[in-house]
């Protein structure tokens, strides 16, 4: 390698680092706010059906059957743990749609008050 080739390679590296630095600065100056998706209503009917099943008559029957099996298991084993597991399973079955909805639709109640501060902290310019 002669001096010209070495200088050419160094110039290409400097240009690459300058370009990467400008890209980093551009990404820091233009923060995007994250928004949860509100689309995807294709499975709403399925979710409503499952929720109706678990919290409706079918869910109560299954929860009652779980408790009944727990009682029978508790009598057979002479332990209250099987009975407690039946009650816990029935309660979990009935309340699972509420838990899933609260996890999947979690939002910030005070987001409109927090967003300006977050933007100020994220880029320091306070757009």
Backbone bond lengths (Angstrom), bond angles and torsions (degrees), N, CA, C in turn:
res aa  C-N    CA-C-N  psi(-1)  N-CA   C-N-CA  omega(-1)  CA-C   N-CA-C  phi
1 X - - - 1.436 - - 1.522 109.46 -
2 X 1.263 115.67 129.65 1.459 118.10 177.63 1.536 109.47 -94.81
3 X 1.307 115.84 -179.73 1.460 122.28 -173.74 1.529 110.86 -66.85
4 X 1.343 117.52 -38.27 1.469 120.58 -179.35 1.532 111.30 -64.37
5 X 1.325 116.99 -42.83 1.464 120.28 179.38 1.522 110.66 -65.70
6 X 1.327 116.33 -38.79 1.453 120.84 179.05 1.531 110.81 -65.73
7 X 1.309 117.94 -42.11 1.463 122.73 178.12 1.522 110.54 -66.01
8 X 1.331 117.62 -37.77 1.461 122.90 178.12 1.531 110.48 -63.50
9 X 1.334 116.95 -44.47 1.464 121.80 179.62 1.522 110.28 -65.40
10 X 1.334 116.95 -40.66 1.458 120.87 178.92 1.530 110.41 -64.84
11 X 1.328 117.75 -39.09 1.457 121.91 178.68 1.527 110.80 -64.64
12 X 1.346 117.54 -38.98 1.466 121.31 178.44 1.527 110.45 -66.17
13 X 1.333 116.81 -39.89 1.467 120.65 178.52 1.524 111.02 -64.76
14 X 1.341 116.38 -42.43 1.457 119.97 178.82 1.523 111.14 -63.45
15 X 1.321 117.11 -40.43 1.458 121.25 178.36 1.527 110.61 -63.98
16 X 1.322 116.48 -41.32 1.464 121.14 178.85 1.524 110.78 -63.90
17 X 1.328 117.57 -44.47 1.463 120.68 179.04 1.526 111.10 -65.45
18 X 1.319 117.55 -38.05 1.459 120.76 177.56 1.524 110.50 -64.08
19 X 1.322 116.70 -44.00 1.456 121.31 178.70 1.527 110.88 -62.31
20 X 1.328 117.41 -45.09 1.463 121.00 179.53 1.535 110.60 -63.87
21 X 1.319 116.86 -39.61 1.464 120.50 178.24 1.516 111.64 -63.51
22 X 1.330 116.84 -41.93 1.467 120.54 177.72 1.528 111.33 -64.64
23 X 1.324 116.82 -37.17 1.465 120.30 178.34 1.536 110.81 -65.70
24 X 1.312 117.13 -41.49 1.468 120.79 178.50 1.527 109.72 -62.93
25 X 1.325 117.45 -44.45 1.460 121.04 178.92 1.522 110.36 -62.31
26 X 1.331 117.05 -41.71 1.469 120.58 179.61 1.526 110.86 -63.15
27 X 1.324 117.87 -41.54 1.466 120.72 179.33 1.524 111.42 -67.09
28 X 1.314 117.96 -33.55 1.452 120.71 179.21 1.526 112.29 -74.47
29 X 1.312 117.65 -29.40 1.457 120.98 -178.93 1.517 113.27 -82.20
30 X 1.311 117.55 -18.19 1.456 121.04 -176.62 1.533 109.46 -121.45
31 X 1.337 118.14 73.52 1.466 118.69 179.58 1.522 110.51 -77.48
32 X 1.280 115.52 138.82 1.456 120.52 175.35 1.521 108.16 -99.73
33 X 1.305 115.81 139.85 1.452 119.38 176.83 1.523 108.28 -85.83
34 X 1.293 116.06 138.12 1.465 120.72 -179.83 1.519 109.29 -81.10
35 X 1.302 115.81 130.89 1.453 121.76 177.28 1.518 108.10 -124.40
36 X 1.301 115.87 132.43 1.461 119.98 178.19 1.525 109.01 -69.75
37 X 1.314 115.27 143.13 1.454 120.23 179.38 1.511 111.07 -69.28
38 X 1.306 115.40 136.95 1.459 119.76 178.98 1.515 111.22 -111.96
39 X 1.320 117.06 -0.97 1.462 119.82 -179.99 1.511 111.18 -85.81
40 X 1.293 116.12 -160.15 1.453 120.86 176.74 1.511 112.87 76.13
41 X 1.300 116.14 48.99 1.463 119.35 -179.41 1.520 112.28 -88.58
42 X 1.319 116.66 13.15 1.465 119.64 -176.81 1.525 112.06 -66.32
43 X 1.331 118.12 -29.03 1.460 121.00 -176.63 1.525 112.84 -105.17
44 X 1.319 117.51 13.30 1.458 119.82 179.39 1.524 112.03 -61.50
45 X 1.324 116.96 -40.01 1.457 119.64 179.45 1.520 111.62 -62.30
46 X 1.334 116.53 -40.33 1.467 120.74 178.17 1.521 110.34 -64.13
47 X 1.335 116.31 -43.82 1.465 119.71 -179.24 1.521 111.03 -64.30
48 X 1.322 117.43 -43.13 1.464 120.75 179.64 1.525 110.22 -62.93
49 X 1.329 116.81 -40.30 1.461 120.55 178.64 1.523 111.20 -63.29
50 X 1.343 117.22 -46.82 1.467 120.61 178.85 1.526 111.60 -63.18
51 X 1.324 116.17 -39.37 1.465 120.21 178.83 1.521 110.39 -65.36
52 X 1.329 116.59 -42.88 1.460 119.82 177.93 1.519 111.43 -63.49
53 X 1.315 117.01 -38.04 1.462 120.19 178.74 1.523 111.53 -65.81
54 X 1.348 116.40 -47.48 1.467 118.53 -174.82 1.521 112.68 -74.01
55 X 1.331 117.97 -31.51 1.461 119.61 -178.43 1.524 112.68 -103.28
56 X 1.299 115.57 -0.18 1.472 119.64 178.72 1.516 111.17 -97.44
57 X 1.318 114.41 -153.73 1.461 120.57 -177.22 1.524 111.94 -63.75
58 X 1.326 117.24 -42.25 1.466 120.14 179.76 1.529 110.92 -61.14
59 X 1.313 117.36 -43.32 1.462 120.77 178.77 1.518 112.54 -63.01
60 X 1.321 115.72 -38.72 1.470 119.15 178.00 1.523 111.22 -67.57
61 X 1.329 116.27 -38.40 1.465 119.43 177.62 1.522 110.59 -64.49
62 X 1.330 116.70 -44.92 1.468 120.25 179.84 1.525 110.32 -65.67
63 X 1.334 117.25 -42.19 1.462 120.11 178.03 1.529 110.66 -62.88
64 X 1.331 117.18 -41.85 1.461 120.62 176.25 1.514 112.13 -63.22
65 X 1.332 116.30 -39.02 1.469 119.92 177.42 1.521 110.66 -65.41
66 X 1.328 117.12 -38.71 1.465 119.62 177.51 1.531 110.80 -63.01
67 X 1.329 116.32 -41.77 1.464 119.61 178.34 1.523 110.47 -65.97
68 X 1.342 116.63 -41.78 1.471 120.53 179.27 1.520 111.39 -62.94
69 X 1.335 116.90 -42.63 1.467 120.14 176.45 1.524 110.01 -64.20
70 X 1.326 117.20 -36.82 1.459 120.70 176.70 1.510 112.14 -64.08
71 X 1.343 116.62 -40.22 1.465 120.16 177.98 1.522 110.26 -63.92
72 X 1.345 116.58 -46.52 1.464 120.36 179.31 1.527 110.59 -62.51
73 X 1.324 116.79 -43.43 1.464 120.43 177.85 1.519 111.59 -63.93
74 X 1.339 116.63 -37.39 1.456 120.80 178.23 1.517 111.85 -65.95
75 X 1.338 116.12 -38.81 1.472 119.44 177.73 1.522 110.03 -67.99
76 X 1.339 116.32 -42.27 1.464 120.08 -178.36 1.530 111.30 -65.23
77 X 1.306 117.54 -39.31 1.470 121.21 -177.45 1.524 111.94 -92.74
78 X 1.308 116.24 -7.06 1.456 122.61 -175.93 1.532 110.99 54.66
79 X 1.349 113.30 48.87 1.458 120.60 -179.21 1.528 108.60 -144.94
80 X 1.303 116.42 145.45 1.464 120.16 177.56 1.527 112.78 -84.05
81 X 1.322 117.76 -8.25 1.473 120.26 -177.32 1.528 111.44 -63.69
82 X 1.313 118.38 -40.44 1.465 120.21 179.10 1.520 110.37 -64.30
83 X 1.329 117.17 -38.52 1.461 121.15 176.45 1.528 110.32 -63.74
84 X 1.317 116.72 -43.90 1.470 121.25 178.67 1.527 111.08 -64.15
85 X 1.328 117.38 -38.21 1.470 120.54 177.61 1.527 110.72 -65.18
86 X 1.316 117.28 -37.64 1.469 120.70 177.04 1.512 111.64 -64.16
87 X 1.323 116.78 -44.22 1.471 120.09 178.21 1.528 110.45 -65.64
88 X 1.329 116.37 -43.37 1.476 119.92 178.73 1.518 111.83 -62.30
89 X 1.328 117.19 -41.41 1.463 120.45 178.44 1.514 112.15 -65.49
90 X 1.338 116.57 -40.79 1.464 120.38 177.94 1.515 111.99 -64.90
91 X 1.330 117.00 -42.71 1.466 120.57 177.93 1.527 111.24 -65.91
92 X 1.335 115.37 -39.63 1.461 119.26 178.62 1.515 112.27 -64.84
93 X 1.331 116.25 -40.77 1.466 120.48 178.34 1.517 111.03 -62.87
94 X 1.321 117.06 -44.89 1.459 120.98 -177.07 1.528 111.63 -68.05
95 X 1.327 118.11 -38.93 1.466 121.62 -174.38 1.522 114.34 -93.27
96 X 1.316 118.88 -4.72 1.463 120.45 -176.85 1.536 113.67 -61.39
97 X 1.349 122.20 -39.16 1.469 118.55 177.00 1.523 113.52 -62.54
98 X 1.327 116.89 -36.56 1.466 120.07 178.41 1.519 110.79 -65.24
99 X 1.327 116.63 -41.54 1.460 121.02 179.59 1.525 110.55 -64.65
100 X 1.338 116.47 -45.93 1.470 120.06 -179.05 1.517 110.23 -63.29
101 X 1.322 118.44 -42.95 1.467 120.84 179.42 1.521 111.64 -63.87
102 X 1.323 117.57 -39.67 1.467 118.92 -179.16 1.522 111.46 -70.73
103 X 1.333 118.13 -30.44 1.463 120.45 177.37 1.526 110.28 -74.93
104 X 1.310 117.19 -45.71 1.462 120.80 -174.67 1.523 113.37 -76.44
105 X 1.304 118.05 -22.18 1.462 119.53 -179.72 1.523 111.30 -110.77
106 X 1.319 117.01 25.76 1.458 120.45 -179.19 1.522 109.93 -65.69
107 X 1.303 116.30 126.89 1.461 122.06 178.95 1.518 109.30 -132.37
108 X 1.301 115.31 162.64 1.458 120.45 174.60 1.522 107.84 -87.00
109 X 1.315 115.94 120.55 1.463 119.37 -178.86 1.531 111.87 -68.80
110 X 1.309 117.06 -30.01 1.460 121.25 -178.29 1.521 111.61 -108.85
111 X 1.321 116.87 33.21 1.458 120.54 -175.27 1.526 112.37 -62.56
112 X 1.340 117.76 -36.57 1.461 119.16 -178.46 1.520 111.91 -65.59
113 X 1.329 116.98 -24.71 1.465 120.46 177.61 1.527 111.71 -85.33
114 X 1.324 116.90 -26.36 1.464 121.41 -173.55 1.527 111.96 -89.02
115 X 1.324 118.28 -31.20 1.468 121.84 -173.50 1.524 113.00 -56.08
116 X 1.338 121.90 -46.33 1.473 119.00 179.19 1.528 113.22 -59.81
117 X 1.313 117.33 -37.00 1.462 120.46 179.08 1.515 110.92 -67.90
118 X 1.331 116.59 -40.76 1.464 120.65 179.90 1.518 110.17 -65.29
119 X 1.315 117.71 -41.56 1.463 120.63 178.11 1.518 109.97 -63.85
120 X 1.325 117.06 -41.20 1.464 120.81 178.48 1.525 110.81 -62.16
121 X 1.313 117.28 -42.32 1.460 120.91 -179.23 1.522 112.22 -73.19
122 X 1.347 117.15 -31.58 1.459 119.13 -174.46 1.513 112.90 -74.08
123 X 1.342 118.43 -35.86 1.456 117.76 -178.28 1.522 113.08 -125.92
124 X 1.307 118.77 -9.71 1.448 121.32 176.26 1.512 114.98 78.43
125 X 1.327 117.98 -1.67 1.457 120.33 -177.28 1.519 112.34 -99.44
126 X 1.299 117.77 -24.85 1.457 120.85 179.53 1.505 112.84 67.31
127 X 1.329 115.75 54.47 1.457 119.22 179.11 1.487 108.10 -60.31
